[in-house]
Amino acid sequence: MVFIQWIPRDFTWNIQPWQCLDKDKVTKFGLIIILLKNSKVILILTLWDWGANLLIVNINLSLNKNCKFFFNRFFSTIINFSNDYKKRYEVTNEQKESLVGVLLADAHLEKGKSSRNARLSIDHSYPSQEAYVNYLYNLFKPLVATPPAVIERKKDKRTGLAYKSIYFKTLSFPCLNEFHALFYNNNIKVIPSNLEDLLTPIGLAHFIMGDGYYDTVKQTIYLCTENYSLSEVNLLISVLNKNFDLKATANKRDLKNGVIGWRIRFSKSSLDKLRALVSNYTIPEMNHKLGLDKK
């Protein structure tokens, strides 16, 4: 027995799997074919982007015909983007500016041994930064196959406690390779030499949300940049001044085993200007990093 269901071009999807696609930019048209054979349901689904004239999704599932099991499997299935979609996808301006900020902070770009293309990895503490991870997930949905997941990390040797984090990864996309080339040298993260051309208020907002904090004692904002060299930190400070007229200094930090790190400290005289610059791009749950209360 075969069921064929045509999905019209103006159909509005209201189910979870399609939320990973940009509803405002992708006009959807698909064909669902369900075959019942030997007590199993076989689902074949295609999704087409009319604007770009390319195949986005192609799913072929073999499922038990039990309805509850069918939908559970359907909703939890990883959506595999077609190679054509990956090749032709270009990051939006907002994604591009945000990428600069999250990469300056804790995000990573990875290249597997068998992959020529990079993928973005986002990982933050749970539950304190869950809202921010979900915000980034929604921003990068067109590149992501599965929603954020919570995992328990190994016990901290200092505290004996096991902490949780929430993370997601994009699939590997050619459009991410240029950012990998900018931010990595022999797989070590670096500050791009042309950062002045890359860093915008949106990027700075993400830099603060990812790696910033407000010191209630010293009443100013810091950026945790200990993983960068002093010359890179000075480059960051220079760009903050040139691009946004913000004053900041490098503060020395004594790390483990005699290693010295450097944090960026914003001048109190620049706080109002900094807040005005980025507050439109930070989420309420991260306002405490600007020394502001949730609204």
Backbone as CSV, one residue per row, in Angstrom:
resi,resn,N_x,N_y,N_z,CA_x,CA_y,CA_z,C_x,C_y,C_z
1,MET,0.856,-1.189,0.000,0.000,0.000,0.000,0.892,1.239,0.000
2,VAL,0.534,2.226,-0.796,1.343,3.436,-0.931,0.470,4.668,-0.715
3,PHE,0.923,5.586,0.126,0.267,6.863,0.323,1.170,7.959,-0.207
4,ILE,0.643,8.827,-1.022,1.434,9.940,-1.548,0.766,11.243,-1.125
5,GLN,1.519,12.111,-0.499,0.994,13.393,-0.032,1.834,14.527,-0.597
6,TRP,1.220,15.350,-1.427,1.923,16.521,-1.943,1.804,17.662,-0.952
7,ILE,2.899,18.354,-0.715,2.911,19.514,0.170,2.965,20.765,-0.696
8,PRO,1.914,21.582,-0.711,1.896,22.752,-1.599,2.954,23.767,-1.249
9,ARG,3.278,24.606,-2.223,4.355,25.571,-2.065,4.094,26.572,-0.960
10,ASP,2.843,26.901,-0.691,2.530,27.899,0.325,2.155,27.265,1.668
11,PHE,2.469,25.977,1.819,2.146,25.283,3.056,3.001,25.814,4.206
12,THR,2.389,25.993,5.389,3.123,26.466,6.570,3.396,25.287,7.494
13,TRP,4.687,25.031,7.734,5.070,23.935,8.631,4.942,24.385,10.074
14,ASN,4.346,23.522,10.890,4.212,23.818,12.309,4.801,22.726,13.187
15,ILE,5.681,21.909,12.619,6.241,20.806,13.378,7.729,20.999,13.588
16,GLN,8.235,20.394,14.632,9.578,20.652,15.127,10.698,20.500,14.095
17,PRO,10.744,19.439,13.282,11.913,19.277,12.407,12.198,20.459,11.504
18,TRP,11.159,21.201,11.134,11.373,22.273,10.177,11.852,23.557,10.831
19,GLN,11.890,23.582,12.138,12.345,24.786,12.810,13.838,25.017,12.621
20,CYS,14.543,24.015,12.121,15.972,24.214,11.885,16.221,24.982,10.602
21,LEU,15.160,25.229,9.830,15.299,25.967,8.587,14.801,27.392,8.763
22,ASP,15.316,28.306,7.985,14.934,29.709,8.062,13.587,29.876,7.362
23,LYS,12.510,29.962,8.131,11.168,30.010,7.546,10.944,31.258,6.704
24,ASP,11.663,32.346,7.039,11.461,33.594,6.316,12.119,33.588,4.943
25,LYS,13.112,32.726,4.742,13.876,32.757,3.506,13.710,31.514,2.642
26,VAL,13.190,30.444,3.229,13.054,29.203,2.481,11.591,28.958,2.157
27,THR,11.264,28.937,0.869,9.931,28.571,0.436,9.908,27.061,0.274
28,LYS,8.974,26.403,0.926,9.051,24.962,1.052,8.091,24.249,0.100
29,PHE,8.578,23.211,-0.487,7.742,22.347,-1.298,8.284,20.939,-1.167
30,GLY,7.452,19.988,-0.888,7.974,18.646,-0.702,7.006,17.581,-1.137
31,LEU,7.493,16.383,-1.187,6.688,15.223,-1.518,6.952,14.168,-0.458
32,ILE,5.898,13.711,0.197,6.031,12.643,1.175,5.426,11.375,0.589
33,ILE,6.176,10.311,0.584,5.677,9.019,0.136,5.790,8.048,1.304
34,ILE,4.683,7.453,1.708,4.680,6.491,2.802,4.293,5.124,2.242
35,LEU,5.163,4.163,2.387,4.887,2.809,1.940,4.724,1.890,3.137
36,LEU,3.671,1.090,3.125,3.470,0.095,4.171,3.874,-1.252,3.599
37,LYS,4.913,-1.840,4.184,5.423,-3.101,3.663,5.955,-3.942,4.809
38,ASN,5.446,-5.144,4.924,5.890,-6.082,5.955,5.844,-5.470,7.353
39,SER,4.709,-4.838,7.667,4.465,-4.243,8.991,5.411,-3.096,9.324
40,LYS,6.020,-2.500,8.322,6.885,-1.349,8.554,6.414,-0.158,7.740
41,VAL,6.712,1.002,8.243,6.414,2.228,7.514,7.718,2.767,6.945
42,ILE,7.742,3.022,5.663,8.903,3.628,5.030,8.510,5.024,4.590
43,LEU,9.206,5.997,5.102,8.893,7.393,4.812,9.990,7.988,3.929
44,ILE,9.590,8.550,2.818,10.523,9.256,1.948,10.052,10.691,1.843
45,LEU,10.905,11.627,2.196,10.510,13.029,2.199,11.589,13.871,1.539
46,THR,11.175,14.800,0.714,12.120,15.748,0.128,11.651,17.159,0.419
47,LEU,12.586,18.057,0.522,12.274,19.466,0.767,13.080,20.312,-0.194
48,TRP,12.418,21.237,-0.856,13.034,22.000,-1.937,12.981,23.486,-1.656
49,ASP,14.058,24.178,-1.948,14.097,25.634,-1.839,13.859,26.204,-3.234
50,TRP,12.675,26.749,-3.446,12.322,27.276,-4.771,13.182,28.472,-5.145
51,GLY,13.466,29.332,-4.145,14.237,30.533,-4.436,15.624,30.227,-4.956
52,ALA,16.283,29.244,-4.337,17.639,28.888,-4.754,17.653,27.717,-5.723
53,ASN,16.486,27.105,-5.926,16.349,25.967,-6.827,17.320,24.839,-6.457
54,LEU,17.265,24.421,-5.196,18.145,23.337,-4.778,17.472,22.490,-3.708
55,LEU,17.927,21.247,-3.616,17.412,20.304,-2.640,18.029,20.591,-1.272
56,ILE,17.185,20.748,-0.257,17.680,21.024,1.080,17.755,19.742,1.905
57,VAL,16.661,19.019,1.949,16.584,17.861,2.821,16.084,16.654,2.052
58,ASN,16.666,15.516,2.334,16.183,14.269,1.763,16.232,13.213,2.858
59,ILE,15.080,12.761,3.293,15.003,11.811,4.392,14.375,10.515,3.903
60,ASN,14.970,9.408,4.286,14.420,8.097,3.969,14.472,7.277,5.252
61,LEU,13.321,7.048,5.849,13.264,6.361,7.140,12.509,5.050,7.017
62,SER,12.972,4.068,7.768,12.243,2.822,7.904,11.739,2.750,9.338
63,LEU,10.415,2.801,9.512,9.840,2.943,10.844,8.786,1.884,11.136
64,ASN,8.616,1.614,12.413,7.525,0.766,12.848,6.210,1.472,12.551
65,LYS,5.176,0.741,12.200,3.929,1.397,11.806,3.123,1.912,12.994
66,ASN,3.525,1.568,14.205,2.866,2.116,15.372,2.953,3.634,15.344
67,CYS,1.821,4.307,15.476,1.754,5.757,15.251,2.635,6.530,16.233
68,LYS,2.575,6.190,17.531,3.357,6.912,18.522,4.839,6.743,18.243
69,PHE,5.244,5.515,17.955,6.652,5.261,17.662,7.075,5.992,16.404
70,PHE,6.166,6.032,15.432,6.444,6.708,14.161,6.792,8.175,14.387
71,PHE,5.961,8.866,15.137,6.179,10.295,15.335,7.383,10.574,16.241
72,ASN,7.595,9.740,17.248,8.771,9.923,18.089,10.047,9.800,17.289
73,ARG,10.110,8.806,16.420,11.291,8.612,15.603,11.434,9.739,14.591
74,PHE,10.280,10.175,14.042,10.315,11.217,13.016,10.846,12.522,13.586
75,PHE,10.356,12.898,14.769,10.738,14.170,15.351,12.173,14.170,15.865
76,SER,12.717,13.021,16.220,14.059,12.967,16.785,15.124,12.633,15.751
77,THR,14.709,12.436,14.506,15.655,12.044,13.469,16.559,13.214,13.072
78,ILE,17.824,12.951,12.881,18.755,13.964,12.408,18.447,14.284,10.959
79,ILE,18.329,15.559,10.651,18.081,15.987,9.289,19.420,16.202,8.587
80,ASN,19.619,15.504,7.503,20.863,15.632,6.755,20.676,16.594,5.593
81,PHE,21.448,17.661,5.579,21.356,18.628,4.512,22.073,18.084,3.275
82,SER,21.536,18.390,2.130,22.158,17.901,0.899,23.482,18.606,0.657
83,ASN,24.367,17.949,-0.079,25.670,18.542,-0.409,25.507,19.829,-1.200
84,ASP,24.485,19.876,-2.053,24.246,21.070,-2.859,23.886,22.254,-1.973
85,TYR,23.044,21.990,-0.958,22.665,23.045,-0.018,23.884,23.554,0.738
86,LYS,24.727,22.638,1.204,25.920,23.023,1.948,26.863,23.876,1.100
87,LYS,27.049,23.473,-0.141,27.972,24.187,-1.023,27.490,25.600,-1.320
88,ARG,26.184,25.777,-1.439,25.644,27.048,-1.884,25.228,27.970,-0.741
89,TYR,25.216,27.435,0.476,24.794,28.281,1.601,25.866,29.326,1.917
90,GLU,25.424,30.559,2.128,26.307,31.646,2.535,25.805,32.229,3.846
91,VAL,26.724,32.491,4.760,26.319,33.046,6.051,25.735,34.437,5.851
92,THR,24.728,34.751,6.647,24.121,36.078,6.598,25.049,37.085,7.266
93,ASN,24.770,38.360,7.095,25.585,39.389,7.746,25.545,39.256,9.264
94,GLU,24.350,38.968,9.803,24.237,38.812,11.253,25.030,37.602,11.733
95,GLN,24.950,36.498,10.994,25.725,35.315,11.363,27.225,35.596,11.285
96,LYS,27.627,36.327,10.251,29.048,36.640,10.066,29.578,37.492,11.221
97,GLU,28.855,38.547,11.575,29.292,39.424,12.663,29.271,38.695,14.002
98,SER,28.274,37.837,14.181,28.175,37.070,15.424,29.298,36.035,15.522
99,LEU,29.644,35.425,14.387,30.730,34.438,14.372,32.035,35.039,14.878
100,VAL,32.316,36.263,14.466,33.544,36.923,14.918,33.547,37.019,16.440
101,GLY,32.416,37.407,17.031,32.338,37.553,18.476,32.427,36.237,19.230
102,VAL,31.680,35.229,18.769,31.699,33.953,19.502,33.054,33.258,19.370
103,LEU,33.744,33.484,18.235,35.064,32.875,18.066,36.118,33.602,18.897
104,LEU,35.965,34.898,19.099,36.859,35.609,20.014,36.675,35.087,21.435
105,ALA,35.467,34.607,21.724,35.163,34.075,23.061,35.433,32.571,23.102
106,ASP,34.414,31.779,23.453,34.632,30.355,23.741,34.309,29.402,22.588
107,ALA,33.725,29.882,21.516,33.346,28.981,20.424,34.578,28.456,19.690
108,HIS,34.394,27.337,19.011,35.486,26.727,18.261,35.021,26.332,16.868
109,LEU,35.950,26.344,15.942,35.731,25.779,14.621,36.578,24.529,14.499
110,GLU,35.958,23.439,14.077,36.639,22.159,14.004,36.695,21.661,12.563
111,LYS,37.783,20.988,12.256,37.921,20.299,10.976,38.349,18.871,11.261
112,GLY,37.485,17.915,10.916,37.818,16.520,11.125,38.861,16.042,10.119
113,LYS,39.464,14.891,10.420,40.498,14.360,9.540,39.975,14.083,8.139
114,SER,38.706,13.664,8.066,38.142,13.305,6.771,37.306,14.420,6.148
115,SER,37.278,15.596,6.790,36.449,16.690,6.290,37.308,17.870,5.842
116,ARG,36.988,18.386,4.678,37.680,19.582,4.186,37.031,20.848,4.705
117,ASN,35.829,20.711,5.280,35.064,21.871,5.716,34.989,21.950,7.240
118,ALA,34.776,23.171,7.727,34.756,23.415,9.175,33.332,23.360,9.715
119,ARG,33.245,23.070,10.998,31.964,23.133,11.694,32.137,23.926,12.982
120,LEU,31.066,24.591,13.402,31.090,25.438,14.589,30.652,24.638,15.806
121,SER,31.371,24.794,16.908,31.033,24.119,18.160,30.791,25.161,19.243
122,ILE,29.604,25.087,19.850,29.205,25.998,20.924,29.001,25.184,22.188
123,ASP,29.615,25.594,23.292,29.527,24.844,24.546,29.622,25.827,25.715
124,HIS,28.573,25.863,26.553,28.559,26.766,27.708,28.010,26.048,28.932
125,SER,28.224,26.632,30.084,27.775,26.027,31.334,26.246,25.980,31.398
126,TYR,25.758,24.940,32.046,24.315,24.720,32.196,23.979,24.684,33.697
127,PRO,22.900,25.337,34.122,21.877,25.998,33.318,22.093,27.505,33.163
128,SER,23.184,28.045,33.706,23.356,29.496,33.762,23.369,30.161,32.391
129,GLN,23.864,29.448,31.359,23.952,30.054,30.039,23.104,29.315,28.997
130,GLU,22.109,28.605,29.483,21.209,27.871,28.585,20.512,28.810,27.606
131,ALA,20.039,29.946,28.109,19.311,30.888,27.250,20.195,31.396,26.117
132,TYR,21.464,31.637,26.419,22.378,32.140,25.379,22.658,31.076,24.328
133,VAL,22.845,29.835,24.762,23.076,28.745,23.801,21.861,28.566,22.902
134,ASN,20.671,28.644,23.476,19.457,28.529,22.668,19.340,29.692,21.678
135,TYR,19.776,30.866,22.113,19.772,32.033,21.231,20.707,31.793,20.037
136,LEU,21.901,31.272,20.306,22.852,30.984,19.228,22.342,29.862,18.333
137,TYR,21.697,28.889,18.923,21.121,27.793,18.135,20.102,28.323,17.128
138,ASN,19.242,29.215,17.582,18.258,29.804,16.673,18.926,30.629,15.581
139,LEU,20.022,31.301,15.923,20.746,32.111,14.949,21.380,31.253,13.862
140,PHE,21.916,30.104,14.245,22.645,29.255,13.298,21.848,28.024,12.853
141,LYS,20.536,28.051,13.043,19.695,26.914,12.679,19.886,26.412,11.248
142,PRO,20.063,27.295,10.271,20.217,26.784,8.904,21.437,25.892,8.704
143,LEU,22.335,25.849,9.693,23.530,25.016,9.588,23.523,23.853,10.578
144,VAL,22.458,23.751,11.385,22.437,22.796,12.491,21.408,21.701,12.244
145,ALA,21.781,20.459,12.566,20.887,19.331,12.358,20.163,18.902,13.622
146,THR,20.785,19.100,14.775,20.186,18.651,16.031,20.206,19.775,17.055
147,PRO,19.201,19.835,17.936,19.113,20.915,18.932,20.149,20.746,20.031
148,PRO,20.328,21.781,20.874,21.298,21.700,21.973,21.011,20.537,22.913
149,ALA,22.077,19.977,23.461,21.957,18.871,24.411,22.748,19.203,25.670
150,VAL,22.291,18.666,26.795,22.958,18.872,28.086,23.769,17.626,28.419
151,ILE,25.021,17.827,28.798,25.878,16.704,29.177,26.551,17.003,30.512
152,GLU,26.917,15.952,31.226,27.610,16.102,32.505,29.095,15.895,32.291
153,ARG,29.873,16.870,32.701,31.311,16.802,32.534,31.962,15.980,33.654
154,LYS,33.245,15.674,33.487,33.991,14.971,34.527,34.079,15.849,35.774
155,LYS,34.242,15.210,36.914,34.323,15.951,38.173,35.524,16.884,38.171
156,ASP,35.292,18.086,38.688,36.361,19.054,38.841,37.273,18.609,39.985
157,LYS,38.567,18.476,39.705,39.504,17.995,40.724,39.597,18.944,41.912
158,ARG,39.356,20.237,41.661,39.478,21.209,42.741,38.296,21.171,43.688
159,THR,37.091,20.964,43.145,35.878,21.019,43.959,35.256,19.649,44.216
160,GLY,35.605,18.669,43.367,35.001,17.347,43.493,33.589,17.284,42.956
161,LEU,33.150,18.372,42.319,31.788,18.445,41.785,31.773,18.185,40.281
162,ALA,30.685,17.594,39.820,30.498,17.371,38.391,29.588,18.467,37.850
163,TYR,30.056,19.165,36.835,29.287,20.267,36.272,28.662,19.853,34.944
164,LYS,27.597,20.547,34.590,26.914,20.269,33.332,27.148,21.399,32.335
165,SER,27.096,21.055,31.081,27.181,22.073,30.034,26.143,21.772,28.970
166,ILE,25.820,22.784,28.196,24.866,22.639,27.101,25.577,23.029,25.814
167,TYR,25.430,22.216,24.791,26.215,22.431,23.578,25.431,22.055,22.326
168,PHE,25.912,22.534,21.201,25.465,22.045,19.891,26.588,22.279,18.902
169,LYS,26.518,21.570,17.795,27.493,21.740,16.725,26.754,21.866,15.398
170,THR,27.286,22.690,14.527,26.737,22.742,13.181,27.282,21.548,12.396
171,LEU,26.729,21.333,11.224,27.348,20.408,10.295,28.535,21.117,9.648
172,SER,29.340,20.396,8.919,30.488,20.989,8.239,30.024,21.714,6.985
173,PHE,30.387,22.993,6.864,29.963,23.821,5.742,31.170,24.525,5.120
174,PRO,31.238,24.601,3.794,32.318,25.348,3.138,32.355,26.813,3.538
175,CYS,31.190,27.411,3.817,31.135,28.837,4.144,31.831,29.163,5.466
176,LEU,32.122,28.146,6.276,32.809,28.378,7.545,34.324,28.312,7.412
177,ASN,34.795,27.873,6.248,36.240,27.700,6.071,37.008,29.017,6.157
178,GLU,36.417,30.104,5.643,37.130,31.385,5.684,37.355,31.843,7.117
179,PHE,36.426,31.518,8.006,36.584,31.893,9.412,37.628,31.006,10.098
180,HIS,37.687,29.759,9.671,38.720,28.869,10.202,40.107,29.379,9.799
181,ALA,40.218,29.835,8.560,41.502,30.364,8.075,41.895,31.637,8.817
182,LEU,40.908,32.443,9.203,41.178,33.692,9.907,41.583,33.467,11.363
183,PHE,40.902,32.536,12.021,41.039,32.393,13.464,41.951,31.252,13.913
184,TYR,42.504,30.489,12.964,43.339,29.358,13.369,44.650,29.335,12.603
185,ASN,45.705,29.022,13.347,47.032,28.828,12.768,47.570,27.512,13.316
186,ASN,47.666,26.503,12.443,48.064,25.154,12.879,47.152,24.645,13.988
187,ASN,45.844,24.874,13.795,44.801,24.418,14.730,44.846,25.104,16.092
188,ILE,45.579,26.188,16.211,45.589,26.992,17.435,44.853,28.297,17.167
189,LYS,43.899,28.629,18.046,43.117,29.846,17.832,43.980,31.090,18.019
190,VAL,43.830,32.034,17.095,44.588,33.281,17.130,43.639,34.451,16.874
191,ILE,44.122,35.650,17.123,43.378,36.864,16.796,43.715,37.257,15.358
192,PRO,42.720,37.388,14.480,43.016,37.767,13.096,43.714,39.127,13.026
193,SER,44.694,39.238,12.152,45.430,40.506,12.017,44.544,41.622,11.485
194,ASN,43.472,41.246,10.756,42.551,42.247,10.207,41.292,42.392,11.056
195,LEU,41.407,42.162,12.357,40.244,42.223,13.244,39.529,43.565,13.159
196,GLU,40.271,44.617,12.899,39.670,45.948,12.782,38.585,45.976,11.718
197,ASP,38.744,45.161,10.665,37.755,45.110,9.587,36.602,44.167,9.910
198,LEU,36.737,43.379,10.964,35.767,42.323,11.247,34.859,42.612,12.441
199,LEU,35.386,43.285,13.453,34.647,43.433,14.706,33.635,44.574,14.639
200,THR,32.377,44.247,14.893,31.266,45.201,14.889,30.597,45.181,16.264
201,PRO,29.645,46.085,16.518,28.924,46.036,17.801,28.268,44.684,18.074
202,ILE,27.741,44.027,17.032,27.139,42.704,17.223,28.200,41.707,17.695
203,GLY,29.361,41.733,17.036,30.436,40.836,17.437,30.918,41.105,18.845
204,LEU,31.030,42.371,19.201,31.467,42.741,20.542,30.458,42.280,21.590
205,ALA,29.175,42.384,21.270,28.131,41.922,22.191,28.288,40.429,22.468
206,HIS,28.566,39.651,21.422,28.748,38.208,21.611,30.052,37.904,22.350
207,PHE,31.069,38.690,22.114,32.334,38.525,22.835,32.091,38.684,24.338
208,ILE,31.313,39.692,24.707,31.017,39.937,26.112,30.102,38.857,26.686
209,MET,29.062,38.477,25.930,28.144,37.446,26.428,28.865,36.116,26.622
210,GLY,29.860,35.842,25.768,30.571,34.581,25.871,31.699,34.587,26.872
211,ASP,32.482,35.672,26.918,33.708,35.675,27.718,33.847,36.883,28.641
212,GLY,32.800,37.644,28.799,32.875,38.831,29.643,32.210,38.638,30.989
213,TYR,32.483,39.561,31.901,31.789,39.563,33.190,31.909,40.956,33.805
214,TYR,30.985,41.248,34.696,31.004,42.528,35.414,31.522,42.291,36.823
215,ASP,32.589,42.990,37.191,33.169,42.896,38.520,32.442,43.880,39.434
216,THR,31.682,43.336,40.386,30.868,44.195,41.247,31.713,44.994,42.231
217,VAL,32.925,44.512,42.521,33.802,45.228,43.444,34.483,46.402,42.742
218,LYS,35.075,46.113,41.583,35.786,47.149,40.838,34.859,47.929,39.905
219,GLN,33.619,47.437,39.803,32.562,48.120,39.053,32.976,48.429,37.606
220,THR,33.460,47.421,36.955,33.772,47.560,35.536,33.652,46.203,34.854
221,ILE,33.784,46.192,33.534,33.606,44.984,32.737,34.966,44.448,32.290
222,TYR,35.114,43.136,32.396,36.332,42.457,31.968,36.021,41.486,30.830
223,LEU,37.016,41.226,29.997,36.975,40.160,28.997,38.049,39.144,29.361
224,CYS,37.664,37.880,29.483,38.609,36.825,29.855,39.393,36.386,28.613
225,THR,40.550,36.953,28.453,41.358,36.721,27.250,42.695,36.043,27.590
226,GLU,42.719,35.263,28.680,43.966,34.639,29.125,44.568,33.681,28.099
227,ASN,43.760,33.156,27.206,44.277,32.197,26.219,45.032,32.868,25.076
228,TYR,44.999,34.189,25.041,45.708,34.915,23.994,47.022,35.492,24.531
229,SER,47.953,35.715,23.624,49.236,36.307,24.006,49.046,37.792,24.307
230,LEU,50.042,38.385,24.947,49.960,39.810,25.271,49.858,40.654,24.005
231,SER,50.573,40.283,22.957,50.504,41.048,21.708,49.116,40.964,21.099
232,GLU,48.464,39.804,21.228,47.103,39.662,20.704,46.119,40.466,21.544
233,VAL,46.308,40.455,22.862,45.442,41.247,23.737,45.591,42.731,23.434
234,ASN,46.819,43.163,23.188,47.038,44.568,22.829,46.399,44.909,21.485
235,LEU,46.400,43.944,20.559,45.715,44.154,19.281,44.219,44.329,19.511
236,LEU,43.640,43.497,20.376,42.221,43.626,20.717,41.922,45.003,21.307
237,ILE,42.748,45.439,22.236,42.555,46.744,22.877,42.631,47.860,21.844
238,SER,43.566,47.735,20.913,43.710,48.739,19.865,42.474,48.803,18.979
239,VAL,41.918,47.641,18.639,40.716,47.598,17.793,39.514,48.167,18.541
240,LEU,39.397,47.870,19.824,38.302,48.430,20.622,38.350,49.951,20.623
241,ASN,39.560,50.499,20.635,39.718,51.952,20.625,39.450,52.543,19.247
242,LYS,39.997,51.907,18.212,39.848,52.429,16.853,38.415,52.314,16.347
243,ASN,37.781,51.167,16.603,36.443,50.936,16.059,35.337,51.594,16.865
244,PHE,35.514,51.671,18.178,34.407,52.115,19.025,34.779,53.234,20.001
245,ASP,36.027,53.698,19.960,36.494,54.737,20.879,36.316,54.297,22.330
246,LEU,36.616,53.024,22.609,36.526,52.492,23.959,37.928,52.382,24.553
247,LYS,38.056,52.756,25.812,39.351,52.687,26.487,39.414,51.414,27.334
248,ALA,40.525,50.684,27.201,40.704,49.447,27.960,42.190,49.223,28.195
249,THR,42.491,48.376,29.180,43.879,48.054,29.499,44.027,46.548,29.664
250,ALA,45.273,46.061,29.545,45.580,44.650,29.761,45.977,44.452,31.216
251,ASN,45.261,43.564,31.909,45.549,43.280,33.318,46.203,41.917,33.469
252,LYS,47.329,41.901,34.145,48.112,40.679,34.315,47.413,39.708,35.256
253,ARG,47.484,38.409,34.884,46.897,37.353,35.715,47.913,36.236,35.887
254,ASP,48.109,35.772,37.111,49.001,34.640,37.381,48.196,33.350,37.288
255,LEU,48.538,32.519,36.307,47.830,31.269,36.093,48.616,30.105,36.692
256,LYS,48.260,28.891,36.313,48.925,27.708,36.856,50.358,27.583,36.350
257,ASN,51.176,26.933,37.151,52.545,26.579,36.766,53.371,27.784,36.305
258,GLY,53.136,28.916,36.927,53.917,30.099,36.610,53.568,30.778,35.305
259,VAL,52.491,30.339,34.665,52.074,30.936,33.391,51.362,32.265,33.658
260,ILE,51.633,33.238,32.819,51.010,34.560,32.953,49.953,34.745,31.861
261,GLY,48.787,35.229,32.248,47.716,35.522,31.301,47.310,36.984,31.406
262,TRP,46.484,37.400,30.466,46.087,38.807,30.411,44.592,38.933,30.167
263,ARG,43.941,39.737,30.999,42.524,40.057,30.820,42.377,41.506,30.401
264,ILE,41.336,41.749,29.633,41.042,43.122,29.204,40.072,43.759,30.190
265,ARG,40.455,44.919,30.689,39.621,45.668,31.615,39.196,46.979,30.962
266,PHE,37.885,47.174,30.869,37.370,48.415,30.300,37.464,49.543,31.327
267,SER,37.836,50.709,30.847,37.866,51.884,31.713,36.448,52.249,32.142
268,LYS,36.291,52.683,33.386,34.969,53.087,33.863,34.401,54.230,33.026
269,SER,35.275,55.051,32.482,34.819,56.184,31.674,34.198,55.733,30.354
270,SER,34.421,54.456,29.981,33.879,53.946,28.712,32.655,53.057,28.895
271,LEU,32.246,52.810,30.136,31.163,51.861,30.388,29.838,52.288,29.767
272,ASP,29.467,53.543,29.918,28.201,54.013,29.351,28.208,53.874,27.831
273,LYS,29.314,54.220,27.218,29.430,54.101,25.768,29.371,52.627,25.336
274,LEU,30.035,51.765,26.091,30.036,50.337,25.783,28.634,49.757,25.895
275,ARG,27.933,50.086,26.966,26.578,49.567,27.158,25.633,50.044,26.057
276,ALA,25.750,51.305,25.696,24.903,51.847,24.620,25.200,51.163,23.287
277,LEU,26.452,50.763,23.110,26.897,50.156,21.858,26.348,48.748,21.676
278,VAL,26.302,47.955,22.761,25.993,46.527,22.616,24.652,46.104,23.214
279,SER,24.022,46.938,24.007,22.823,46.507,24.738,21.671,46.091,23.829
280,ASN,21.627,46.603,22.611,20.574,46.189,21.675,20.806,44.792,21.119
281,TYR,22.002,44.249,21.348,22.356,42.948,20.772,22.602,41.875,21.827
282,THR,22.445,42.223,23.105,22.571,41.231,24.161,21.184,40.777,24.586
283,ILE,21.090,39.536,25.049,19.802,39.031,25.511,19.636,39.378,26.995
284,PRO,18.399,39.490,27.484,18.176,39.899,28.880,18.909,39.025,29.891
285,GLU,19.005,37.720,29.605,19.658,36.805,30.546,21.157,37.074,30.689
286,MET,21.724,37.842,29.766,23.146,38.153,29.808,23.421,39.597,30.231
287,ASN,22.377,40.332,30.600,22.558,41.737,30.992,23.449,41.897,32.221
288,HIS,23.518,40.857,33.056,24.366,40.957,34.254,25.840,41.100,33.879
289,LYS,26.210,40.663,32.661,27.602,40.797,32.237,27.946,42.238,31.887
290,LEU,26.903,43.058,31.735,27.096,44.487,31.511,26.883,45.281,32.791
291,GLY,26.628,44.565,33.882,26.335,45.236,35.134,24.937,45.794,35.149
292,LEU,24.046,45.185,34.367,22.660,45.626,34.281,21.753,44.518,34.784
293,ASP,20.603,44.892,35.338,19.630,43.905,35.790,18.805,43.438,34.616
294,LYS,18.198,42.229,34.766,17.281,41.734,33.739,16.088,42.665,33.644
295,LYS,15.609,42.813,32.396,14.424,43.657,32.211,13.209,42.783,31.969
